[in-house]
């Protein structure tokens, strides 16, 4: 994992958003998908909690409905699903967030990504802190080409921007 690479950059809201939601932060709907091969992954999102909207297109189990979570199990095991849609609201905490698998051997082989929550209209990327024996130094960040817009490839029907129902 290269800590300088930004995978996504949602922005904090300053008022009602284009999707019709309002509040201190932007509500995002994210799909977390397991790549298969029989693996299970407890995916952890740092600093914010969300709620499970559905698992494999079905309502979540009773014990998971409306529960605030920051770890989402994906896979083929018990209490898991291949796909999970979550709703997560970014509050006033602009900055760098991490998302990773809690299976240590997966995290150690780069199942880890960075995303930055930005202020509205922010143009400059947040610098990357690199801790060392003599303190922290900051280096320039890089970003995926779609980090601010999302990957809106039309050929993937599951990879579309969310639309709020009225």
C-alpha positions in Angstrom: 0.0 0.0 0.0 1.4 3.4 -1.0 0.1 5.8 1.7 0.4 8.7 -0.8 -2.4 7.3 -3.0 -5.9 8.8 -2.5 -8.6 6.4 -3.6 -11.7 8.6 -3.0 -12.4 12.2 -1.8 -16.0 12.8 -0.7 -16.6 16.5 0.4 -18.2 17.8 3.5 -21.6 19.5 2.8 -22.3 23.1 3.5 -26.0 22.7 3.2 -28.5 20.5 1.4 -26.7 18.3 -1.0 -27.7 17.5 -4.6 -29.2 14.2 -3.4 -31.6 16.1 -1.2 -30.0 15.4 2.2 -28.9 18.0 4.6 -26.8 18.1 7.7 -23.2 18.6 8.9 -21.8 16.1 6.5 -22.5 14.3 3.2 -24.4 11.0 3.2 -22.7 8.5 1.0 -24.0 5.1 -0.1 -21.1 2.7 -0.6 -21.1 -0.9 -1.9 -18.4 -3.1 -0.4 -17.9 -6.3 -2.5 -15.9 -9.4 -1.9 -13.7 -10.5 -4.8 -14.5 -14.2 -4.2 -12.3 -17.2 -3.9 -13.9 -18.3 -0.6 -12.2 -15.6 1.5 -14.0 -13.7 4.3 -13.1 -10.1 5.2 -14.0 -8.0 8.2 -13.7 -4.6 6.5 -13.0 -1.7 8.9 -13.6 1.9 8.1 -11.8 4.3 10.5 -13.4 7.3 12.3 -17.0 7.0 11.0 -19.8 4.6 11.6 -22.5 3.6 9.1 -25.5 1.4 8.8 -26.1 -1.6 6.7 -28.8 -1.0 4.0 -28.7 -4.5 2.5 -26.7 -7.6 2.1 -26.7 -9.3 -1.3 -29.8 -7.2 -2.2 -31.8 -8.3 0.8 -32.6 -6.6 4.1 -30.0 -7.1 6.8 -30.7 -9.5 9.7 -32.8 -8.0 12.6 -29.7 -7.6 14.9 -28.0 -5.5 12.2 -30.9 -3.2 11.2 -30.1 0.4 12.1 -27.0 -0.7 14.1 -24.1 1.7 13.8 -21.1 -0.2 12.6 -17.5 0.4 11.5 -16.7 -3.2 10.6 -18.6 -4.9 7.8 -18.2 -8.7 7.2 -18.1 -9.7 3.6 -17.5 -13.2 2.2 -19.3 -16.5 2.1 -19.3 -17.3 5.9 -21.9 -17.0 8.6 -23.2 -13.4 9.1 -21.4 -12.4 5.9 -22.5 -11.5 2.4 -20.7 -11.1 -1.0 -22.0 -7.5 -1.3 -23.0 -5.1 1.4 -24.5 -1.6 0.8 -23.8 0.9 3.6 -24.9 4.4 4.3 -22.2 6.5 6.0 -22.3 10.2 6.9 -19.1 12.2 7.0 -19.4 14.8 9.7 -17.1 17.8 10.3 -13.9 15.7 10.3 -12.1 16.6 7.1 -8.8 14.7 6.7 -7.4 11.3 5.8 -9.3 8.1 6.5 -8.2 4.5 6.2 -10.2 1.4 5.2 -8.7 -2.1 5.6 -9.3 -5.8 6.2 -9.0 -6.8 9.9 -7.4 -10.1 8.8 -3.8 -9.1 9.5 -2.3 -11.2 6.7 -4.7 -9.5 4.2 -3.9 -6.0 5.5 -0.1 -6.8 5.3 -0.6 -7.7 1.6 -2.1 -4.3 0.7 -5.8 -4.8 1.4 -5.7 -1.3 2.7 -6.7 2.0 1.1 -6.7 5.7 1.9 -9.5 8.2 1.2 -9.7 11.9 2.2 -12.7 13.8 3.2 -12.3 17.3 1.8 -13.7 20.7 2.4 -16.1 22.0 -0.3 -14.2 23.5 -3.2 -10.9 22.1 -1.9 -8.4 22.0 -4.7 -5.1 21.1 -3.2 -4.5 17.5 -2.0 -3.9 16.9 1.7 -0.2 16.0 2.3 0.8 12.5 3.4 2.3 12.2 6.9 5.2 9.8 7.0 6.2 9.0 10.6 9.8 8.2 11.3 12.3 8.0 14.2 12.8 11.8 14.2 9.1 12.8 14.0 6.7 13.2 11.1 7.5 14.5 7.7 4.9 15.4 5.0 5.2 14.5 1.4 3.0 15.3 -1.6 0.0 13.0 -2.2 -1.1 11.4 -5.5 -4.6 10.3 -6.4 -6.4 7.9 -8.7 -7.9 9.6 -11.8 -11.5 9.2 -10.5 -10.9 10.0 -6.8 -13.2 13.1 -6.8 -15.8 11.9 -9.3 -16.1 8.2 -8.7 -15.7 5.6 -11.4 -18.8 5.9 -13.5 -18.1 3.3 -16.1 -21.5 2.7 -17.8 -20.8 -1.0 -18.5 -20.9 -1.8 -14.8 -24.5 -1.5 -13.6 -23.4 -1.8 -9.9 -21.0 1.1 -10.2 -23.4 4.0 -10.7 -23.8 7.1 -8.7 -26.6 6.8 -6.1 -29.9 8.5 -6.6 -32.1 9.5 -3.7 -35.7 8.5 -3.9 -38.2 11.3 -3.3 
